[in-house]
Amino acid sequence: MSTRILRYHHHLLLGALGLLAVGACSSGPPGVPCSDSSPVIIEGQDSGFATCGEGYVHRPASRACPLLIPRDTACTDDSGAQACTTDSDCTERPRGHCSVGRDGLCGCQYGCEKDTDCGDRNIICVCGDVAGECVASNCITDTDCGGDLLCSEHRDSCGQLTFRCQSPDDQCQTAADCSSGTECLMVADEALVCSEVICAIGRPFLVHDVSVLAPSATRVDWTTLADDLQPSLEGLSSDQRRQLADHYTTIGLMEHASVAAFARFTLQLLAQGAPADLVEQSGQAMSDEIEHARIAFALATAYGAEPVGPAALDTRGALDDLSPEEILRMVVLEGCIGVTVAAVEAAEVAAEAVDPVVAAVLERIAHDEARHAALAWRYVAWRLSHGEAIDPTCLTSSIAAARLDAARSAADADTDPDRGREHGLLGPARRRQLRRDVLEQIVTPCAQRLLARHAASPRAELIGAGTSSGADRRWS
């Protein structure tokens, strides 16, 4: 990881905020086997889920989840600024419970008991130790998938859990099916394969905390740059070309979803009476992401020799009413974290790319993503200092959760093929390390500086005494 690139983006964001001081799969049986399937029992009750001997979960039946709330025990953490203590404190929505979240802090969480509690989207209620959790899925039970295929779980390397119908084209089900340096990942929303593709570039489009992508489709209108973007294919095997085509297809789909993320952000800015420059920058970012998607799909077409683009994007639920705190939390996740990581990753791969076509477009994307990251941080600074008072701890807790997830991720040795790096592809170990470095050396220091300025302002008194000192202990 280049220290120069990290330092550049750190100073870039501080300046924007005015805070500067003057692989291949292992061999195995074909198909999607599930041996020794056993039901998942919670408190003596069949949850409707089952575990296969191969290590993954599927859903034979849709059943109500056991609810173990309210509980008599109190939730405690070391922050000194708990959002709740007992389940009875969590009353904003049904099925509330006070539990330690991924950030290690006590907070109100609102679960589900049955699928209908999760709304009209393609979401199911996945049972847990206290209550269920709403999770995106394209199936309700195994019977929706046809034949011997199952409605099975999939967790990507960024920690996002979904359920989906298995595909006859799946080459793996878990990371154990893959060789070192690769993971079992969804490529282009089509099949699970052992791949080095991890969290691709672009601002994620989150709906109910689920990252939404369009499926890929055969189409030419998103590949109009293909004639101008012709990377060298010399020395690339057919497998390497397919891997690169899949990689850039996934990036194209994420850039395409980023258009929706910025469209929603623009509406949120307008609804909050944001300054004209923030609205203008959000509109420009949306145009940038359209161009990034066209670039990625053009590269995917060049490597794969087949035109590819996005199908329809499911935007249902994307414009649900959100509180100011929830909008701020979403901007932190999508922008301050997601886009900052994307900007540094693009700069890193651009610096290593040997193919001049790939290097040039990645340098452009890196520059644009850096501006988009700065926009997210400017919004947070504006929101903390204007309008309705907002508790800034949602900023600290979101970043703490992201750092905890990054620290828990596996640290396998990387096995990047040189040809992959030459064409803009990083292996999973380097991507994980990059995310950890960005969170530790850029995101956390920027947030600390921003909150220190906020705490020193008279407006911080509106939040209540003691909040900032408690928040200061949330970074570890």
C-alpha positions as CSV (number, residue, x, y, z in Angstrom):
1,M,0.0,0.0,0.0
2,S,1.5,3.3,-1.1
3,T,2.1,5.7,1.9
4,R,2.2,8.6,-0.6
5,I,-1.4,7.8,-1.9
6,L,-2.7,7.5,1.7
7,R,-1.1,10.8,2.7
8,Y,-2.4,12.5,-0.4
9,H,-6.0,11.5,0.2
10,H,-5.8,12.3,4.0
11,H,-4.6,15.8,3.2
12,L,-7.1,16.2,0.4
13,L,-10.1,15.5,2.7
14,L,-8.7,17.7,5.5
15,G,-8.3,20.5,3.0
16,A,-11.8,20.0,1.7
17,L,-13.1,20.4,5.3
18,G,-10.9,23.3,6.1
19,L,-9.1,21.3,8.7
20,L,-5.5,21.6,7.5
21,A,-3.2,23.8,9.5
22,V,-2.1,26.7,7.6
23,G,-8.0,-17.6,-8.7
24,A,-9.0,-20.7,-9.6
25,C,-11.5,-22.9,-7.6
26,S,-10.4,-26.1,-6.0
27,S,-11.5,-29.3,-7.6
28,G,-14.7,-30.8,-6.1
29,P,-18.0,-32.5,-7.0
30,P,-20.1,-30.7,-9.6
31,G,-23.4,-29.0,-8.8
32,V,-24.4,-27.5,-5.5
33,P,-24.4,-30.4,-2.9
34,C,-25.9,-30.2,0.5
35,S,-25.1,-33.2,2.7
36,D,-26.2,-33.8,6.3
37,S,-28.7,-31.0,6.3
38,S,-29.8,-30.3,9.9
39,P,-32.4,-27.8,11.1
40,V,-31.4,-24.7,13.0
41,I,-33.1,-24.9,16.3
42,I,-33.5,-21.8,18.5
43,E,-34.9,-22.1,22.0
44,G,-36.3,-25.5,21.0
45,Q,-38.1,-24.1,18.0
46,D,-37.4,-25.0,14.3
47,S,-36.4,-21.7,12.7
48,G,-37.1,-22.9,9.2
49,F,-33.4,-22.6,8.3
50,A,-31.0,-25.6,8.0
51,T,-27.2,-26.0,7.9
52,C,-25.5,-28.2,5.3
53,G,-22.5,-30.3,6.0
54,E,-20.6,-28.1,3.5
55,G,-20.9,-25.2,5.9
56,Y,-23.7,-23.0,4.5
57,V,-27.3,-22.3,5.5
58,H,-30.4,-22.7,3.4
59,R,-34.1,-22.2,4.0
60,P,-36.4,-25.3,3.6
61,A,-39.4,-23.4,5.1
62,S,-40.7,-20.0,6.1
63,R,-41.4,-20.0,9.8
64,A,-41.8,-17.3,12.5
65,C,-38.6,-16.6,14.4
66,P,-38.5,-17.0,18.1
67,L,-38.5,-13.6,19.9
68,L,-36.6,-13.5,23.2
69,I,-37.5,-10.0,24.1
70,P,-37.9,-8.2,26.4
71,R,-35.1,-9.6,28.4
72,D,-34.3,-8.9,32.1
73,T,-30.6,-8.5,31.5
74,A,-29.0,-5.1,31.0
75,C,-26.6,-4.2,28.1
76,T,-23.3,-2.7,29.1
77,D,-20.2,-1.5,27.2
78,D,-17.2,0.6,28.0
79,S,-18.1,3.8,26.1
80,G,-19.7,5.7,28.9
81,A,-22.3,7.0,26.5
82,Q,-24.7,4.1,25.9
83,A,-27.7,4.8,23.7
84,C,-29.8,2.3,25.7
85,T,-29.5,-0.1,28.7
86,T,-32.5,-2.5,28.5
87,D,-34.9,-3.7,25.8
88,S,-37.6,-1.5,27.3
89,D,-35.6,1.6,26.2
90,C,-36.1,0.7,22.5
91,T,-39.7,1.7,21.6
92,E,-39.4,3.6,18.3
93,R,-40.4,0.6,16.3
94,P,-41.8,-2.9,17.1
95,R,-39.5,-5.7,18.3
96,G,-36.8,-3.4,19.7
97,H,-34.0,-4.7,21.8
98,C,-30.9,-3.2,23.4
99,S,-27.9,-5.2,22.2
100,V,-24.2,-4.8,21.5
101,G,-23.8,-4.0,17.8
102,R,-20.9,-4.7,15.4
103,D,-19.2,-1.5,16.8
104,G,-19.0,-3.0,20.3
105,L,-21.5,-0.5,21.6
106,C,-25.0,-0.9,23.2
107,G,-27.7,0.4,20.9
108,C,-31.3,-0.1,19.9
109,Q,-31.9,-2.6,17.2
110,Y,-35.2,-3.4,15.7
111,G,-35.7,-6.9,14.4
112,C,-38.4,-9.0,12.7
113,E,-40.4,-12.1,13.5
114,K,-41.7,-13.1,10.1
115,D,-41.1,-12.1,6.5
116,T,-44.0,-9.7,6.3
117,D,-42.3,-7.6,9.0
118,C,-39.7,-6.7,6.4
119,G,-41.9,-4.9,3.9
120,D,-42.7,-5.5,0.3
121,R,-39.1,-5.8,-1.0
122,N,-37.4,-9.0,-1.7
123,I,-36.4,-9.4,1.9
124,I,-36.8,-12.3,4.3
125,C,-36.6,-12.5,8.1
126,V,-33.4,-14.4,9.1
127,C,-33.7,-15.7,12.7
128,G,-31.1,-14.7,15.3
129,D,-30.3,-15.2,19.0
130,V,-32.7,-12.4,20.1
131,A,-34.9,-11.6,17.1
132,G,-34.8,-11.9,13.4
133,E,-33.0,-9.7,10.9
134,C,-34.3,-8.5,7.6
135,V,-32.0,-9.7,4.8
136,A,-32.2,-9.2,1.0
137,S,-33.2,-12.4,-0.9
138,N,-34.5,-13.4,-4.3
139,C,-36.2,-16.4,-2.8
140,I,-38.4,-17.2,0.1
141,T,-37.8,-21.0,0.5
142,D,-35.9,-23.7,-1.3
143,T,-39.0,-24.6,-3.3
144,D,-38.7,-21.2,-5.1
145,C,-35.4,-22.3,-6.7
146,G,-36.5,-25.4,-8.7
147,G,-35.0,-28.9,-8.9
148,D,-32.3,-29.6,-6.3
149,L,-31.3,-25.9,-6.0
150,L,-31.6,-24.2,-2.6
151,C,-32.4,-20.8,-1.2
152,S,-28.9,-20.4,0.4
153,E,-27.0,-17.7,2.2
154,H,-24.1,-15.8,0.7
155,R,-21.8,-13.4,2.6
156,D,-19.4,-11.4,0.5
157,S,-16.0,-10.4,1.6
158,C,-17.3,-7.0,2.7
159,G,-19.6,-8.8,5.2
160,Q,-22.9,-8.3,3.4
161,L,-25.3,-11.1,4.0
162,T,-27.9,-12.1,1.4
163,F,-29.9,-15.1,0.4
164,R,-30.3,-16.3,-3.2
165,C,-31.3,-19.2,-5.3
166,Q,-28.3,-21.4,-6.2
167,S,-27.4,-21.5,-9.8
168,P,-26.4,-24.5,-11.8
169,D,-23.4,-22.4,-12.9
170,D,-22.2,-21.9,-9.3
171,Q,-18.6,-23.1,-9.0
172,C,-18.4,-22.8,-5.2
173,Q,-20.6,-22.3,-2.1
174,T,-18.1,-21.2,0.6
175,A,-14.5,-20.0,0.7
176,A,-13.5,-23.5,1.6
177,D,-14.2,-24.5,-2.0
178,C,-11.6,-22.0,-3.3
179,S,-7.8,-21.9,-3.4
180,S,-5.8,-19.5,-1.3
181,G,-6.0,-15.9,-2.4
182,T,-9.5,-16.2,-3.9
183,E,-13.0,-16.2,-2.3
184,C,-16.4,-17.5,-3.3
185,L,-18.0,-14.4,-4.7
186,M,-21.0,-13.4,-6.9
187,V,-19.7,-12.1,-10.2
188,A,-21.9,-9.8,-12.3
189,D,-25.0,-11.0,-10.3
190,E,-25.0,-14.3,-12.1
191,A,-23.1,-17.1,-10.4
192,L,-20.7,-17.8,-7.4
193,V,-17.2,-18.3,-8.6
194,C,-13.8,-18.3,-6.9
195,S,-12.6,-14.8,-7.7
196,E,-10.3,-12.0,-6.6
197,V,-13.0,-9.5,-7.0
198,I,-13.8,-7.9,-3.6
199,C,-15.4,-4.5,-2.8
200,A,-15.4,-2.8,-6.2
201,I,-15.0,0.9,-6.9
202,G,-18.0,3.3,-6.5
203,R,-20.4,4.7,-4.0
204,P,-22.6,1.8,-2.8
205,F,-26.4,2.2,-3.2
206,L,-27.8,1.1,0.1
207,V,-31.5,0.3,0.7
208,H,-32.3,-0.8,4.2
209,D,-28.6,-1.3,4.7
210,V,-28.5,-3.7,1.8
211,S,-26.2,-2.9,-1.2
212,V,-28.4,-3.1,-4.4
213,L,-27.0,-3.8,-7.9
214,A,-28.7,-4.3,-11.2
215,P,-28.2,-7.7,-13.0
216,S,-26.0,-7.6,-16.0
217,A,-27.4,-7.8,-19.5
218,T,-26.2,-8.1,-23.1
219,R,-26.6,-4.6,-24.5
220,V,-24.4,-2.1,-26.5
221,D,-25.7,1.3,-25.4
222,W,-23.5,1.3,-22.3
223,T,-20.4,0.3,-24.3
224,T,-20.1,3.2,-26.7
225,L,-16.6,3.9,-25.4
226,A,-15.4,0.4,-26.4
227,D,-13.9,1.5,-29.7
228,D,-11.7,4.1,-27.9
229,L,-10.8,1.9,-24.9
230,Q,-8.8,-1.0,-26.3
231,P,-6.4,-2.5,-23.7
232,S,-3.7,-4.8,-24.9
233,L,-4.8,-8.5,-24.8
234,E,-1.4,-9.8,-25.7
235,G,-0.3,-12.6,-23.4
236,L,-3.7,-12.9,-21.7
237,S,-5.1,-16.4,-21.5
238,S,-8.9,-17.0,-22.1
239,D,-9.3,-17.5,-18.3
240,Q,-7.5,-14.3,-17.5
241,R,-9.6,-12.3,-20.0
242,R,-12.8,-13.8,-18.5
243,Q,-11.6,-12.8,-15.0
244,L,-10.9,-9.3,-16.1
245,A,-14.2,-9.1,-18.0
246,D,-16.1,-10.2,-14.9
247,H,-14.1,-7.8,-12.7
248,Y,-15.0,-4.8,-14.9
249,T,-18.6,-5.9,-15.3
250,T,-18.9,-5.9,-11.5
251,I,-17.3,-2.4,-11.3
252,G,-19.7,-1.2,-14.0
253,L,-22.7,-2.5,-12.1
254,M,-21.5,-0.7,-8.9
255,E,-20.8,2.5,-10.8
256,H,-24.3,2.2,-12.3
257,A,-25.7,1.8,-8.8
258,S,-23.7,4.8,-7.7
259,V,-25.8,7.0,-10.1
260,A,-28.9,6.0,-8.0
261,A,-27.0,6.7,-4.8
262,F,-26.2,10.3,-5.9
263,A,-29.6,10.9,-7.3
264,R,-31.1,10.0,-3.9
265,F,-28.5,12.1,-2.2
266,T,-29.4,15.1,-4.3
267,L,-33.0,14.8,-3.3
268,Q,-32.0,14.5,0.4
269,L,-29.9,17.7,0.0
270,L,-32.8,19.6,-1.5
271,A,-35.2,18.3,1.2
272,Q,-32.8,19.6,3.9
273,G,-32.2,23.0,2.3
274,A,-28.6,22.4,1.6
275,P,-26.3,25.0,0.1
276,A,-26.3,25.3,-3.7
277,D,-22.7,24.2,-4.0
278,L,-23.4,20.8,-2.3
279,V,-26.4,20.3,-4.6
280,E,-24.3,21.2,-7.7
281,Q,-21.5,18.9,-6.7
282,S,-23.9,16.0,-6.1
283,G,-25.3,16.5,-9.6
284,Q,-21.8,16.5,-11.1
285,A,-21.0,13.3,-9.2
286,M,-24.0,11.6,-10.7
287,S,-22.8,12.5,-14.2
288,D,-19.3,11.3,-13.3
289,E,-20.7,7.9,-12.2
290,I,-22.5,7.5,-15.5
291,E,-19.2,8.0,-17.3
292,H,-17.4,5.6,-14.9
293,A,-20.0,2.9,-15.6
294,R,-19.6,3.4,-19.4
295,I,-15.8,3.1,-19.0
296,A,-16.1,-0.1,-17.0
297,F,-18.6,-1.7,-19.3
298,A,-16.4,-0.8,-22.3
299,L,-13.4,-2.5,-20.6
300,A,-15.5,-5.5,-19.8
301,T,-16.6,-5.7,-23.4
302,A,-13.0,-5.4,-24.6
303,Y,-11.7,-8.2,-22.4
304,G,-14.8,-10.5,-22.8
305,A,-15.4,-9.8,-26.5
306,E,-19.2,-9.5,-25.7
307,P,-21.2,-6.3,-25.1
308,V,-22.4,-6.0,-21.6
309,G,-24.3,-3.4,-19.5
310,P,-26.8,-3.1,-16.7
311,A,-30.4,-4.5,-16.6
312,A,-33.1,-2.7,-14.6
313,L,-32.1,-1.5,-11.1
314,D,-34.6,-2.3,-8.3
315,T,-35.1,1.0,-6.5
316,R,-38.1,0.1,-4.4
317,G,-37.8,1.4,-0.8
318,A,-34.9,3.7,-1.7
319,L,-36.9,6.8,-1.1
320,D,-38.5,5.8,2.2
321,D,-38.6,8.7,4.7
322,L,-35.5,8.9,6.7
323,S,-34.7,10.9,9.8
324,P,-31.8,13.4,9.7
325,E,-29.7,11.1,11.8
326,E,-30.4,8.1,9.4
327,I,-29.5,10.3,6.4
328,L,-26.3,11.3,8.1
329,R,-25.5,7.6,8.9
330,M,-26.1,6.6,5.3
331,V,-23.8,9.4,4.0
332,V,-21.1,8.2,6.4
333,L,-21.4,4.6,5.2
334,E,-21.8,5.3,1.4
335,G,-19.6,8.4,1.1
336,C,-17.2,9.0,4.0
337,I,-16.3,5.3,4.2
338,G,-17.3,3.7,0.9
339,V,-16.2,6.4,-1.5
340,T,-13.0,7.3,0.4
341,V,-11.9,3.6,0.1
342,A,-12.9,3.6,-3.5
343,A,-10.8,6.7,-4.3
344,V,-7.7,5.3,-2.7
345,E,-8.2,1.9,-4.3
346,A,-8.6,3.5,-7.7
347,A,-5.4,5.5,-7.2
348,E,-3.6,2.3,-6.0
349,V,-4.5,0.2,-9.0
350,A,-3.9,3.1,-11.4
351,A,-0.3,3.5,-10.0
352,E,0.4,-0.2,-10.6
353,A,-1.4,-0.7,-13.9
354,V,1.0,-1.2,-16.8
355,D,-1.5,-1.1,-19.7
356,P,-1.7,2.6,-20.6
357,V,-5.4,2.5,-21.5
358,V,-6.3,1.0,-18.1
359,A,-3.9,3.3,-16.2
360,A,-5.4,6.4,-17.8
361,V,-9.0,5.6,-17.1
362,L,-8.3,4.5,-13.5
363,E,-6.4,7.7,-12.8
364,R,-9.4,9.7,-14.0
365,I,-11.8,7.6,-11.8
366,A,-9.5,8.0,-8.8
367,H,-9.5,11.8,-9.3
368,D,-13.3,11.9,-9.5
369,E,-13.9,9.5,-6.6
370,A,-11.6,11.7,-4.4
371,R,-13.9,14.7,-5.2
372,H,-17.0,12.5,-4.3
373,A,-15.4,11.5,-1.0
374,A,-14.8,15.2,-0.2
375,L,-18.4,16.0,-1.0
376,A,-19.6,13.4,1.6
377,W,-17.3,14.9,4.3
378,R,-18.4,18.4,3.4
379,Y,-22.0,17.3,3.9
380,V,-21.3,15.9,7.3
381,A,-19.5,19.1,8.3
382,W,-22.5,21.2,7.1
383,R,-25.1,19.0,8.8
384,L,-23.3,19.1,12.1
385,S,-23.2,22.9,12.0
386,H,-26.6,23.8,10.5
387,G,-30.3,22.9,10.9
388,E,-31.7,20.6,13.5
389,A,-29.3,19.5,16.1
390,I,-27.9,16.0,15.4
391,D,-26.1,13.7,17.8
392,P,-22.6,13.2,16.2
393,T,-22.1,9.7,17.7
394,C,-23.8,8.1,14.7
395,L,-20.6,9.2,12.8
396,T,-18.3,7.6,15.4
397,S,-20.3,4.4,15.8
398,S,-20.5,3.8,12.0
399,I,-16.8,4.2,11.6
400,A,-16.0,2.0,14.6
401,A,-18.2,-0.8,13.2
402,A,-16.4,-0.5,9.8
403,R,-13.0,-0.8,11.5
404,L,-14.2,-3.8,13.5
405,D,-15.4,-5.5,10.4
406,A,-12.1,-4.8,8.6
407,A,-10.1,-6.0,11.6
408,R,-12.0,-9.3,11.6
409,S,-11.5,-10.0,7.9
410,A,-9.1,-12.8,7.0
411,A,-5.5,-11.9,6.3
412,D,-4.4,-14.6,3.9
413,A,-1.3,-14.2,1.9
414,D,-2.0,-12.5,-1.4
415,T,-1.5,-14.3,-4.7
416,D,-2.1,-11.6,-7.2
417,P,-1.1,-12.6,-10.7
418,D,1.2,-10.0,-12.3
419,R,-1.0,-9.8,-15.4
420,G,-4.0,-9.0,-13.2
421,R,-2.2,-6.1,-11.5
422,E,-1.1,-4.8,-14.9
423,H,-4.7,-4.5,-15.9
424,G,-6.1,-3.0,-12.7
425,L,-7.0,-6.0,-10.6
426,L,-5.9,-6.3,-6.9
427,G,-6.1,-9.5,-4.9
428,P,-8.3,-10.0,-1.8
429,A,-5.6,-9.7,0.8
430,R,-4.4,-6.3,-0.6
431,R,-7.9,-5.0,-0.8
432,R,-8.6,-6.0,2.8
433,Q,-5.3,-4.3,3.9
434,L,-6.1,-1.2,1.9
435,R,-9.5,-0.9,3.5
436,R,-8.0,-1.3,7.0
437,D,-5.3,1.3,6.1
438,V,-7.9,3.8,4.8
439,L,-10.1,3.5,7.8
440,E,-7.2,3.8,10.2
441,Q,-5.1,6.5,8.5
442,I,-7.7,8.6,6.7
443,V,-11.3,8.1,7.8
444,T,-10.8,8.0,11.5
445,P,-8.4,11.0,11.8
446,C,-10.6,13.1,9.5
447,A,-13.6,12.3,11.7
448,Q,-11.7,13.0,14.8
449,R,-10.6,16.4,13.5
450,L,-14.1,17.2,12.3
451,L,-15.7,16.3,15.6
452,A,-13.1,18.2,17.6
453,R,-14.0,21.3,15.7
454,H,-17.7,20.6,16.2
455,A,-17.2,20.0,20.0
456,A,-15.4,23.4,20.3
457,S,-18.3,25.3,18.6
458,P,-21.2,26.8,20.7
459,R,-23.6,24.7,18.7
460,A,-22.2,21.5,20.3
461,E,-23.9,22.5,23.5
462,L,-27.3,21.7,21.8
463,I,-26.4,18.0,21.8
464,G,-25.9,17.8,25.5
465,A,-23.0,17.8,27.9
466,G,-20.7,14.7,27.9
467,T,-21.5,13.4,24.4
468,S,-18.1,14.4,22.8
469,S,-16.0,12.9,25.6
470,G,-17.9,9.6,25.3
471,A,-17.5,9.6,21.6
472,D,-13.8,10.1,21.9
473,R,-13.5,6.6,23.4
474,R,-15.3,5.0,20.4
475,W,-12.4,4.9,18.0
476,S,-10.5,1.9,19.3
